[in-house]
Every structure is written in structure tokens, then in C-alpha cells.
Amino acid sequence: MKIGIIGAGNIGGNLTRRLTGLGHEVSVANSRGPETLSALAQETGATAVTASEAANGARIVVVTVPLKAVPDLPSGLLDGAAEGAVVIDTGNYYPQRDGRIAAIEDGLPESRWTERQIGHPVIKAFNGTYAQDILDRGRPQGTPGRQALPVAGDDAAAKQTVRDLIDELGFDTVDSGGLDDSWRQQPGTPVYGSRDDADAVTRALAQASPERTAEWRA
Ligand SMILES: NC(=O)c1ccc[n+]([C@@H]2O[C@H](COP(=O)([O-])OP(=O)(O)OC[C@H]3O[C@@H](n4cnc5c(N)ncnc54)[C@H](OP(=O)(O)O)[C@@H]3O)[C@@H](O)[C@H]2O)c1
């Protein structure tokens, strides 16, 4: 499958490694330009491109940049994507890093904010997963204790596409509801940073409180 990855840091780099390893055709971009991604391209066989080009023809586009960078992404970012393209948002709001984002402080789920910025629906996934785990902790379907990732989004078909991709990467998934419920997997919630299986992730999501704790406020 053609996959575009915007952001080539901890998460974007490791997704590039795993997804090329699975045979996907990956284009990857950062802010400094493709010439700065030659080592990753050489290592993985991915194509290094500009952020404007990353979505071209892609069936899945992963946006994996710090939230503060989302408004700087090129306009028309997804214009060249395949029809019905699915966008995965891995982002978290870290006020210490991203500065104060009033709408999120006022209770808008982070991924709803990102969706509005880029003008395309998103599926929230990988946001609570350690980047290294993407490389190391994938297991075959049916493995007892297989790590599970919560996946939130409004479009059932898009969410299934993402769940299938995550399964391919070696993880179970838990449907964590629509994007309005995605606060249940934001930083500071019980499921954030979890390495647990699907049953435990389901319980953790149910235990979440919508209150953003002081540690996660600007
Ligand atoms: N690290 C983790 O374990 C982890 C886990 C789950 C979720 N997350 C979340 O996922 C997101 C990415 O995290 P990360 O740790 O992978 O970040 P990171 O290591 O800091 O990498 C960020 C990447 O985004 C790129 N970028 C920044 N602005 C851009 C722009 N305008 N256009 C294109 N690319 C741009 C950077 O490119 P340059 O280097 O060229 O500037 C860099 O490749 C964050 O929201 C983070 O909270 C992180």
C-alpha cells in the first residue's frame, strides 16, 4: 500500500522502518527537506520527499509532527492523496513543547484540533505508544498478552483500515470510540503509555477522566 509519512522523528522514523519492512511503498518527509533524509531512505528503501509531496497517491497518510508544527504544514497537504485516503494523527499536546493552544486547554480533543488545522478527518492512533515499541514489541496475532493500541475516529471504514495496519505491525487494537471520545487516550490518562493487552486497555479507557491534570495544562 502507498503510505505517506509526514514527520520523520521518533515515531515517523520507526513507522517508516516497520512499514517498508512489511513491503509498503512509503514516502517520508520532514521540515528540513528530503536531502536530510537520505540515511533513512537508504536504510529503509522509503522515498524521501517534501511534506507537500508526501501524501501524493497515498492511501494512508500519517501526520506525526509536534502539535506546534501542525499549523505550519503546507496548505493543500492532502490534495494529492488517493480518493478516500485515511489520515492517522499520532499527536499529543505537550504545552511545555507546543505552547498554549487555547482550544485544547478549553477541552477540544487534541485530534479534533489537528483535524481542523489540516482540513481532513483523522484517526487517532499510536499517540500513547513508545516509539521504540513500534520496532520491538510487535507479535503475531493470537500471542497471549499481545500489546493493544486504542484507535479513535469517526469513520468506521477508516478506523478499520488503521486497525488492520496496526494488526499487520503486530499489535491488537481497541476501538476507543469517536474523536470526541479521544480524550480518553490523551496524555495523563490511564491508557497513555500502556503496554497492556486489549482487555486491560479497554478497562483503562473506561477509567479515564476528561479533566486535564495540572501536569498537562499550560
Ligand atoms: N516519541 C514518542 O515516543 C511518541 C509516542 C507517541 C506519540 N508521539 C507524538 O507524535 C508526534 C511526533 O513525535 P516524535 O517524537 O516522532 O517527534 P520528533 O522526534 O520531534 O520528530 C518530529 C518530526 O516532525 C518533523 N516536522 C516538524 N515540523 C514539520 C513540518 N512543518 N513539516 C514536516 N515535518 C515537520 C520534524 O522534522 P525536522 O527534524 O526536519 O524538523 C521531525 O522529523 C508528537 O505529537 C508526539 O507527541 C510521540
The ligand as an ORCA input file, in Angstrom:
! r2SCAN-3c Opt
* xyz 0 1
  N       8.285      9.940     20.794
  C       7.349      9.097     21.130
  O       7.612      8.003     21.698
  C       5.900      9.434     20.823
  C       4.961      8.452     21.089
  C       3.646      8.655     20.709
  C       3.270      9.863     20.141
  N       4.166     10.846     19.939
  C       3.686     12.118     19.344
  O       3.876     12.022     17.932
  C       4.277     13.308     17.425
  C       5.676     13.169     16.834
  O       6.543     12.781     17.873
  P       8.067     12.389     17.635
  O       8.614     12.010     18.964
  O       8.186     11.428     16.490
  O       8.652     13.804     17.193
  P      10.135     14.195     16.823
  O      11.078     13.043     17.062
  O      10.424     15.520     17.434
  O      10.061     14.386     15.227
  C       9.237     15.361     14.674
  C       9.340     15.262     13.170
  O       8.400     16.201     12.609
  C       9.054     16.899     11.594
  N       8.415     18.180     11.356
  C       8.317     19.245     12.190
  N       7.674     20.258     11.579
  C       7.383     19.827     10.338
  C       6.758     20.425      9.223
  N       6.276     21.669      9.263
  N       6.662     19.699      8.081
  C       7.132     18.434      8.011
  N       7.722     17.804      9.047
  C       7.858     18.502     10.191
  C      10.477     17.041     12.074
  O      11.309     17.371     11.001
  P      12.681     18.175     11.248
  O      13.505     17.331     12.138
  O      13.237     18.328      9.855
  O      12.282     19.493     11.870
  C      10.711     15.628     12.613
  O      11.048     14.755     11.557
  C       4.222     14.280     18.615
  O       2.977     14.910     18.677
  C       4.403     13.355     19.811
  O       3.848     13.900     20.982
  C       5.485     10.646     20.252
*
